[in-house]
Amino acid sequence: MELQYFKRTRVFPIMHLVVVKRETHEKHPGFAQALFTALKQSRKLALERLMDVSSLQCMLPWLTQDVEEINEVFGGDPWPYGVEASRPTLEALTRYLHDQGMTAKKMLVDELFLQVK
């Protein structure tokens, strides 16, 4: 059911969300981009290890088939970084927060994140 839901909605739960306070960004304008770059490099290494099925990184009997399915369904990356790559999931989050009364209005995704170039 989870796979069918993802294929229909493109929503897949995000693993983590890293936040930098606006005042920190204003004091150190290069920090957010440097952090983002470092996290992307770290994730790239982790995905490379996972996808290398020549010597399994963990003892899961069907890891090879799972890796193949991840590549097929997610293009190899179930947790892409960035607002645009996560937009369907983030839009669902803002909708759920409003529907459940946790926000006074439905926030727009672009209101929540500073676009760092």
C-alpha positions in Angstrom: 0.0 0.0 0.0 2.9 2.4 0.8 4.4 1.8 -2.6 1.0 2.4 -4.4 0.5 5.6 -2.4 3.9 6.9 -3.4 3.3 6.1 -7.0 0.0 7.9 -6.9 1.0 11.0 -4.9 4.8 11.2 -5.0 4.7 11.6 -1.3 7.2 9.6 0.8 8.0 10.5 4.4 11.1 12.6 4.8 13.8 11.2 7.0 15.0 14.4 8.6 14.6 18.2 8.3 17.5 20.4 9.1 16.7 24.0 10.1 19.0 27.0 10.3 17.6 30.1 12.1 17.2 33.2 10.0 19.4 35.1 12.4 22.2 32.5 12.0 21.8 32.7 8.2 22.0 36.5 8.4 25.1 36.5 10.5 26.8 33.8 8.5 25.3 33.9 5.0 27.5 31.0 3.6 26.7 28.6 6.4 23.4 27.2 5.1 24.9 26.5 1.7 28.1 24.9 3.2 25.9 22.7 5.5 23.7 21.7 2.6 26.7 20.8 0.5 28.3 18.8 3.4 25.1 16.9 4.0 24.7 16.1 0.3 28.2 14.7 0.2 27.6 12.6 3.3 24.3 11.2 1.8 26.0 10.5 -1.5 28.6 8.3 0.3 25.9 6.5 2.3 23.9 5.8 -0.9 27.0 4.6 -2.7 27.7 2.1 0.1 24.1 0.9 0.2 24.0 0.5 -3.6 27.3 -1.5 -3.8 25.9 -5.0 -3.6 29.3 -6.6 -4.4 30.0 -6.6 -0.6 26.8 -6.1 1.4 27.1 -3.4 4.1 24.5 -5.1 6.3 23.1 -8.6 6.9 19.8 -8.3 5.1 18.9 -11.4 3.0 17.1 -9.5 0.2 19.1 -6.4 0.2 20.1 -6.8 -3.5 16.4 -7.0 -4.5 15.6 -4.0 -2.2 18.3 -1.9 -3.8 17.0 -2.8 -7.2 13.5 -1.8 -6.2 14.8 1.5 -4.7 16.5 2.2 -8.0 13.3 1.4 -10.0 10.8 3.3 -7.9 12.8 6.2 -6.6 15.5 6.5 -9.2 18.0 5.4 -6.6 17.2 8.2 -4.1 14.2 7.8 -1.8 15.1 10.9 0.2 16.1 13.6 -2.2 17.4 16.9 -0.8 16.0 20.3 -1.5 12.6 21.9 -1.5 11.7 21.2 -5.1 12.7 17.5 -4.9 10.5 17.2 -1.7 7.7 19.5 -2.7 4.9 16.9 -2.9 5.8 15.6 0.6 6.2 19.2 2.0 2.8 20.2 0.5 1.2 17.2 2.1 2.8 18.2 5.4 1.4 21.7 5.3 -2.0 20.4 4.3 -2.0 17.9 7.2 -0.8 20.5 9.7 -3.7 22.8 8.8 -6.3 20.1 8.5 -5.3 18.9 12.1 -5.5 22.4 13.5 -1.8 22.7 14.1 -1.5 25.9 12.0 -4.0 28.7 11.7 -3.7 28.8 7.9 -2.3 26.4 5.3 1.2 27.5 4.9 2.8 27.6 1.4 5.9 25.6 1.1 7.8 28.6 -0.3 6.9 30.6 2.9 8.7 28.1 5.0 12.1 27.9 3.3 14.6 30.5 2.4 15.8 29.7 -1.1 19.6 29.6 -1.0 21.4 29.8 -4.3 
